[in-house]
Amino acid sequence: MVGMSEVFPKVTLTVDGGTIFKGRKTLPLEGSFEEVEKTFYELATLKKTKSVEAKRLYEDDCSPAKSVEVDSTVMRFIKEKYPKELKRIMGNDVEITTVRGREALTCVSFNPKQPVLAQFARQKFITFYQKIATELQMKPFDSKRSPVKLLEAEFPELLITTNPNTVTGAYVSIERLERFLENDFKSPSRSRGHAAQKASVKDSGSPATRHPQKDEEETCPICMDTLTEKKTLPQCKHSFCKDCVKRAFDIKPVCPVCGVLYGELKGTQPEKGTMKVTYEDKSHLPGYEKYGTIVIEYYIPSGIQGEAHPNPGQRYEGAARTAYLPNSTEGKRVLALLQRGFDQRLIFTIGRSSTSGRNNVVTWNDIHHKTSRYSGPSCYGYPDPEYLSRVQEELKLKGIY
């Protein structure tokens, strides 16, 4: 399980001195998550300077924390498997409210006693969510062949659902689950763990016992066997069997242990699709009357689901969607990011539509689009002055920024 110190190994807190001291010095404070968190809450309780400029700056920083749309499966995984970490992120002064949104999305809102604390909690949550989402895999399984209660007892770190029949968790855990099923519900790691425990008791004074990290590095975290053709990842320094880590990277280019990204993420969006962009100079979106309109037309044809989809071998229903952006500098930037997301197959996925209830259809992934020109946010249209910044944050959760 991921701890807070692993998600935030090194944190920098930038303090605007004008809100506490006279003058406008910027004070960067760097340290561990625990140290910076403690300092932040101490500073939040200090009496602020009464200067008009400092008061204005402080009020700007204390604007309400915006809600965040996230993938419902990932959010459920976090709430069930990381309740303590989620509580610590929120602290005692911030509560979160989750509401199921369109398609497979959940809206996370931050309800503070002090707005500045909600902003801090929001940033911590986004970073934590991104860390967890990057590591997660989701695979279908046969519930008739695999007793759910047995799997939940053997693999408590995994989220197992039966409608549809899927298992969600880190690649390493899912790989062990598959080996468990292949061996008729006998865990290969269990016998190795017992043997290692006996060796530890017998050789309590040996160098191996005094330096357990060495033994751990000689065992592949994926296959739980002795390393074969050892492959050490350059950034995080975790080691695996060469073939094991290659199989893991074929699915997602992240470290199976810590989730460090190597290369680009690839989603489960069907491959045969198009993204057509046109420009309307004389058409203007509400709130962006000075700019023309960018029209994005997505088309994903129907087809057969692959191994990465909920029901491999079954047909899925395609989709045609149209979205709109202002042809402003920021709108063009969002367009470029969306193009990258489409190329990396992250814009759409296959699942159950929350609007029609139909299963095995192409649905939006957790990247919000404006599918209407008008009628405001409630109808997925404009005006919505926060949309462009919000969608960039959603793309950042996918590693696109």
C-alpha positions as CSV (number, residue, x, y, z in Angstrom):
1,M,0.0,0.0,0.0
2,V,1.2,3.5,-0.8
3,G,2.0,5.7,2.2
4,M,1.8,9.5,2.3
5,S,5.6,9.8,2.5
6,E,5.9,7.8,-0.7
7,V,3.4,10.0,-2.5
8,F,5.0,13.2,-1.2
9,P,8.7,12.3,-0.6
10,K,9.8,16.0,-0.9
11,V,7.4,19.0,-0.6
12,T,8.0,22.7,-1.1
13,L,5.6,25.2,0.5
14,T,5.8,28.7,-0.9
15,V,4.6,31.3,1.6
16,D,3.6,34.8,0.6
17,G,5.2,36.8,3.4
18,G,2.9,39.8,2.7
19,T,0.0,37.9,4.3
20,I,1.9,37.5,7.6
21,F,4.7,40.0,7.6
22,K,5.1,43.5,6.3
23,G,6.5,43.5,2.8
24,R,6.0,40.9,0.0
25,K,8.8,38.5,0.5
26,T,8.2,35.0,-0.9
27,L,9.4,32.3,1.5
28,P,10.0,28.8,0.0
29,L,10.0,26.1,2.7
30,E,11.2,22.6,1.8
31,G,11.0,19.3,3.7
32,S,9.2,16.1,4.2
33,F,5.4,15.9,3.9
34,E,5.0,15.7,7.7
35,E,7.3,18.7,8.3
36,V,5.6,20.9,5.6
37,E,2.1,19.9,6.6
38,K,2.8,20.8,10.2
39,T,4.3,24.2,9.2
40,F,1.3,24.9,6.9
41,Y,-1.3,24.4,9.7
42,E,0.8,26.5,12.1
43,L,1.0,29.4,9.6
44,A,-2.8,29.1,8.9
45,T,-3.5,29.9,12.5
46,L,-1.3,33.0,12.7
47,K,-2.8,36.5,12.7
48,K,-2.6,38.1,9.3
49,T,-1.2,41.5,8.7
50,K,-3.8,44.3,8.3
51,S,-2.3,46.0,5.2
52,V,-4.9,46.4,2.4
53,E,-2.6,44.8,-0.2
54,A,-1.9,41.8,2.0
55,K,-5.6,41.4,2.8
56,R,-6.4,41.4,-0.9
57,L,-3.8,38.7,-1.6
58,Y,-5.0,36.6,1.3
59,E,-8.6,36.8,0.1
60,D,-7.5,35.7,-3.4
61,D,-5.8,32.7,-1.9
62,C,-8.9,31.9,0.1
63,S,-11.3,31.5,-2.8
64,P,-13.5,28.4,-2.6
65,A,-11.8,25.2,-3.6
66,K,-13.1,23.9,-6.9
67,S,-14.6,20.5,-7.2
68,V,-12.8,17.7,-9.2
69,E,-14.3,15.1,-11.5
70,V,-12.6,11.7,-11.1
71,D,-13.1,8.2,-12.3
72,S,-15.7,6.4,-10.1
73,T,-13.8,3.1,-9.9
74,V,-10.6,4.8,-8.8
75,M,-12.5,6.9,-6.2
76,R,-14.2,3.8,-4.9
77,F,-10.8,2.0,-4.7
78,I,-9.3,4.9,-2.7
79,K,-12.3,5.1,-0.3
80,E,-12.2,1.4,0.4
81,K,-8.5,0.7,0.4
82,Y,-7.0,4.0,1.6
83,P,-9.5,5.5,4.1
84,K,-6.8,6.6,6.6
85,E,-4.7,8.3,3.9
86,L,-7.8,10.1,2.6
87,K,-8.8,11.2,6.1
88,R,-5.3,12.5,6.6
89,I,-5.3,14.5,3.3
90,M,-8.6,16.2,4.4
91,G,-7.6,16.8,8.0
92,N,-10.0,17.8,10.7
93,D,-11.1,21.0,9.0
94,V,-12.1,19.7,5.5
95,E,-14.8,17.2,4.5
96,I,-15.2,15.8,1.0
97,T,-18.5,15.1,-0.6
98,T,-18.7,12.6,-3.5
99,V,-21.6,12.6,-6.0
100,R,-21.9,10.2,-8.9
101,G,-21.9,12.2,-12.1
102,R,-22.3,11.4,-15.8
103,E,-20.9,8.3,-17.4
104,A,-18.3,6.7,-15.0
105,L,-17.4,9.9,-13.2
106,T,-17.6,11.0,-9.6
107,C,-17.6,14.7,-8.5
108,V,-15.5,15.4,-5.4
109,S,-16.2,18.6,-3.5
110,F,-14.3,20.1,-0.7
111,N,-16.3,21.6,2.2
112,P,-14.0,23.6,4.5
113,K,-14.3,25.5,7.8
114,Q,-11.4,27.6,6.4
115,P,-11.1,28.0,2.6
116,V,-7.3,28.1,2.6
117,L,-7.2,24.6,4.2
118,A,-9.6,23.4,1.5
119,Q,-7.2,24.6,-1.2
120,F,-4.4,22.8,0.4
121,A,-6.4,19.6,0.8
122,R,-7.5,19.8,-2.8
123,Q,-4.0,19.9,-4.1
124,K,-3.0,17.0,-1.8
125,F,-6.0,15.0,-3.0
126,I,-5.2,15.6,-6.7
127,T,-1.6,14.4,-6.3
128,F,-2.7,11.4,-4.3
129,Y,-5.4,10.5,-6.8
130,Q,-2.9,10.8,-9.7
131,K,-0.5,8.5,-7.9
132,I,-3.1,5.8,-7.2
133,A,-4.8,6.0,-10.6
134,T,-1.4,5.7,-12.4
135,E,-0.7,2.4,-10.7
136,L,-4.2,0.8,-11.1
137,Q,-5.1,-2.0,-13.5
138,M,-8.6,-3.3,-14.1
139,K,-9.2,-6.8,-15.5
140,P,-12.2,-9.0,-16.0
141,F,-12.5,-12.4,-14.2
142,D,-14.8,-15.4,-14.1
143,S,-16.8,-15.2,-11.0
144,K,-18.2,-18.7,-11.5
145,R,-14.7,-20.2,-11.5
146,S,-13.3,-17.9,-8.9
147,P,-15.2,-17.6,-5.5
148,V,-15.3,-13.9,-4.7
149,K,-15.1,-14.3,-0.9
150,L,-12.0,-16.5,-1.2
151,L,-10.3,-13.9,-3.5
152,E,-11.2,-11.0,-1.2
153,A,-9.7,-12.9,1.8
154,E,-6.6,-13.8,-0.1
155,F,-6.1,-10.4,-1.8
156,P,-7.5,-7.7,0.5
157,E,-5.6,-5.0,-1.4
158,L,-7.7,-5.6,-4.5
159,L,-11.1,-4.2,-5.3
160,I,-13.3,-7.0,-6.6
161,T,-16.7,-6.2,-8.2
162,T,-19.3,-8.6,-9.6
163,N,-21.3,-6.3,-11.9
164,P,-19.4,-6.3,-14.1
165,N,-17.0,-9.0,-12.9
166,T,-13.8,-7.0,-12.6
167,V,-10.8,-6.8,-10.3
168,T,-9.0,-3.5,-9.7
169,G,-5.5,-3.0,-8.1
170,A,-1.8,-2.7,-8.7
171,Y,-0.3,-4.8,-11.5
172,V,1.8,-6.8,-9.0
173,S,-1.3,-7.8,-7.1
174,I,-3.3,-8.7,-10.2
175,E,-0.4,-10.8,-11.5
176,R,-0.3,-12.7,-8.2
177,L,-4.1,-13.2,-8.4
178,E,-3.7,-14.7,-11.9
179,R,-1.0,-17.1,-10.7
180,F,-3.2,-18.0,-7.8
181,L,-6.0,-18.9,-10.1
182,E,-3.7,-20.8,-12.4
183,N,-2.4,-22.9,-9.5
184,D,-6.0,-23.8,-8.4
185,F,-6.2,-21.4,-5.5
186,K,-2.7,-22.2,-4.1
187,S,-0.6,-19.1,-3.6
188,P,3.1,-19.6,-4.6
189,S,4.1,-16.7,-2.4
190,R,2.7,-18.3,0.8
191,S,5.2,-21.2,0.8
192,R,8.0,-18.8,0.0
193,G,7.0,-16.6,2.9
194,H,7.0,-19.4,5.3
195,A,10.4,-20.6,4.2
196,A,11.8,-17.1,4.5
197,Q,10.4,-16.8,8.0
198,K,12.0,-20.0,9.1
199,A,15.3,-18.9,7.6
200,S,15.1,-15.6,9.4
201,V,14.5,-17.4,12.8
202,K,17.4,-19.8,12.2
203,D,19.9,-17.3,11.1
204,S,18.9,-14.4,13.4
205,G,22.5,-13.2,13.6
206,S,23.4,-13.6,10.0
207,P,24.3,-10.6,7.7
208,A,21.2,-11.4,5.6
209,T,19.0,-10.9,8.6
210,R,20.7,-7.6,9.5
211,H,20.2,-6.4,6.0
212,P,16.8,-7.7,4.8
213,Q,16.7,-5.2,2.0
214,K,19.3,-7.2,0.1
215,D,17.2,-10.3,0.2
216,E,14.1,-8.3,-0.9
217,E,16.0,-6.9,-3.9
218,E,17.0,-10.5,-5.0
219,T,13.3,-11.5,-5.2
220,C,11.2,-10.3,-8.1
221,P,8.1,-8.5,-6.7
222,I,6.1,-9.7,-9.6
223,C,6.7,-13.5,-9.8
224,M,7.9,-13.8,-6.2
225,D,10.9,-15.9,-7.4
226,T,14.6,-15.4,-7.6
227,L,15.5,-12.6,-10.1
228,T,16.3,-13.9,-13.6
229,E,18.2,-11.5,-15.8
230,K,17.8,-8.7,-13.3
231,K,16.4,-5.4,-14.6
232,T,16.7,-2.3,-12.5
233,L,14.5,0.7,-13.4
234,P,16.6,3.9,-13.7
235,Q,14.6,6.4,-11.7
236,C,13.1,4.4,-8.8
237,K,15.8,1.7,-8.7
238,H,13.3,-1.2,-8.2
239,S,14.5,-4.5,-9.7
240,F,12.5,-7.2,-11.5
241,C,13.1,-10.2,-13.8
242,K,13.6,-8.9,-17.3
243,D,10.6,-10.8,-18.7
244,C,8.3,-9.9,-15.8
245,V,8.9,-6.1,-16.1
246,K,8.6,-6.3,-19.9
247,R,5.1,-7.9,-19.5
248,A,4.2,-5.2,-17.0
249,F,5.4,-2.4,-19.3
250,D,3.5,-3.9,-22.2
251,I,0.3,-3.1,-20.3
252,K,1.3,0.2,-18.7
253,P,4.8,1.9,-18.6
254,V,4.9,2.4,-14.8
255,C,6.9,0.8,-12.1
256,P,4.8,-2.1,-10.7
257,V,5.9,-1.3,-7.2
258,C,5.9,2.5,-6.8
259,G,4.1,3.7,-9.9
260,V,6.8,6.0,-11.3
261,L,6.0,6.7,-15.0
262,Y,8.3,5.6,-17.7
263,G,7.1,6.9,-21.1
264,E,3.5,7.7,-21.9
265,L,0.3,6.1,-20.5
266,K,-1.9,4.3,-22.9
267,G,-5.6,4.0,-22.2
268,T,-8.3,1.4,-23.3
269,Q,-9.9,3.6,-26.0
270,P,-10.6,1.5,-29.1
271,E,-7.9,2.1,-31.6
272,K,-9.9,2.7,-34.8
273,G,-11.2,6.2,-34.1
274,T,-10.9,9.8,-35.5
275,M,-10.7,13.2,-34.0
276,K,-11.6,15.9,-36.5
277,V,-11.0,19.6,-35.7
278,T,-12.6,22.6,-37.5
279,Y,-12.6,26.3,-36.8
280,E,-15.6,28.7,-37.0
281,D,-14.4,32.3,-37.0
282,K,-17.9,33.9,-37.0
283,S,-19.3,31.6,-34.2
284,H,-18.7,32.7,-30.6
285,L,-19.2,30.8,-27.3
286,P,-20.9,32.6,-24.3
287,G,-18.1,34.1,-22.2
288,Y,-15.7,34.1,-25.2
289,E,-17.3,36.6,-27.5
290,K,-13.9,37.9,-28.7
291,Y,-12.9,34.5,-30.1
292,G,-14.1,32.1,-32.7
293,T,-15.0,28.5,-31.9
294,I,-13.1,25.2,-32.2
295,V,-15.3,22.3,-33.0
296,I,-14.0,18.8,-32.2
297,E,-15.8,15.8,-33.8
298,Y,-14.9,12.4,-32.3
299,Y,-15.9,9.2,-34.0
300,I,-15.3,5.7,-32.5
301,P,-16.7,2.9,-34.7
302,S,-18.3,-0.3,-33.2
303,G,-16.1,-3.3,-32.9
304,I,-15.0,-6.3,-30.7
305,Q,-13.6,-5.8,-27.2
306,G,-10.0,-6.7,-26.6
307,E,-8.2,-8.2,-23.5
308,A,-8.0,-4.8,-21.8
309,H,-11.8,-4.3,-22.0
310,P,-14.5,-5.4,-19.6
311,N,-15.9,-8.3,-21.8
312,P,-13.2,-9.5,-24.2
313,G,-14.6,-11.0,-27.4
314,Q,-18.0,-9.3,-27.1
315,R,-19.1,-6.5,-29.4
316,Y,-19.2,-2.9,-28.2
317,E,-21.3,0.0,-29.5
318,G,-19.3,2.9,-30.9
319,A,-20.0,6.6,-30.4
320,A,-19.9,10.0,-32.2
321,R,-19.4,13.0,-30.0
322,T,-19.0,16.7,-30.7
323,A,-17.2,19.1,-28.3
324,Y,-16.5,22.9,-28.3
325,L,-13.6,25.1,-27.3
326,P,-13.0,28.9,-27.6
327,N,-10.3,29.6,-30.2
328,S,-8.3,31.6,-27.6
329,T,-4.7,31.0,-26.5
330,E,-5.8,28.8,-23.6
331,G,-8.4,27.1,-25.8
332,K,-5.7,26.1,-28.3
333,R,-3.6,24.8,-25.5
334,V,-6.4,22.6,-24.3
335,L,-7.0,21.4,-27.9
336,A,-3.3,20.3,-28.1
337,L,-3.6,18.5,-24.8
338,L,-6.8,16.7,-25.9
339,Q,-5.1,15.6,-29.1
340,R,-2.4,14.0,-27.0
341,G,-5.0,12.4,-24.8
342,F,-6.8,11.0,-27.9
343,D,-3.5,9.7,-29.4
344,Q,-2.8,8.0,-26.1
345,R,-6.3,6.5,-26.1
346,L,-7.3,8.2,-22.9
347,I,-10.4,10.2,-24.0
348,F,-12.8,7.3,-24.3
349,T,-13.2,3.8,-22.7
350,I,-15.7,0.9,-22.9
351,G,-18.2,0.4,-20.1
352,R,-21.8,1.1,-19.0
353,S,-23.5,4.4,-19.9
354,S,-24.9,6.2,-16.9
355,T,-27.4,8.1,-19.1
356,S,-28.9,5.2,-21.1
357,G,-27.9,2.3,-18.8
358,R,-26.6,0.3,-21.8
359,N,-23.5,-1.9,-21.2
360,N,-20.6,-2.5,-23.6
361,V,-20.7,1.0,-25.2
362,V,-18.0,3.6,-25.8
363,T,-18.2,6.2,-23.0
364,W,-16.2,9.2,-22.0
365,N,-13.2,8.5,-19.8
366,D,-12.8,11.0,-16.9
367,I,-11.9,14.0,-19.1
368,H,-14.7,16.5,-19.2
369,H,-15.9,17.9,-22.6
370,K,-18.3,20.7,-23.5
371,T,-20.8,19.0,-25.7
372,S,-23.1,22.0,-25.9
373,R,-22.4,25.6,-27.0
374,Y,-25.0,27.1,-24.6
375,S,-27.0,26.6,-21.4
376,G,-24.1,26.6,-18.9
377,P,-22.3,23.9,-16.9
378,S,-25.5,22.0,-16.0
379,C,-26.0,21.2,-19.7
380,Y,-22.3,20.7,-20.4
381,G,-22.2,24.1,-22.2
382,Y,-21.0,27.7,-21.9
383,P,-20.6,30.0,-20.1
384,D,-18.3,28.3,-17.7
385,P,-15.3,30.5,-16.8
386,E,-13.5,27.7,-14.9
387,Y,-13.8,25.0,-17.5
388,L,-10.5,25.4,-19.3
389,S,-8.5,25.3,-16.1
390,R,-10.5,22.4,-14.8
391,V,-10.1,20.3,-17.9
392,Q,-6.3,20.9,-17.8
393,E,-6.3,19.5,-14.3
394,E,-8.2,16.5,-15.4
395,L,-5.7,15.9,-18.2
396,K,-2.9,16.3,-15.7
397,L,-4.3,13.4,-13.7
398,K,-3.6,11.4,-16.9
399,G,0.0,12.6,-17.1
400,I,-0.8,15.1,-19.9
401,Y,0.4,18.7,-19.2
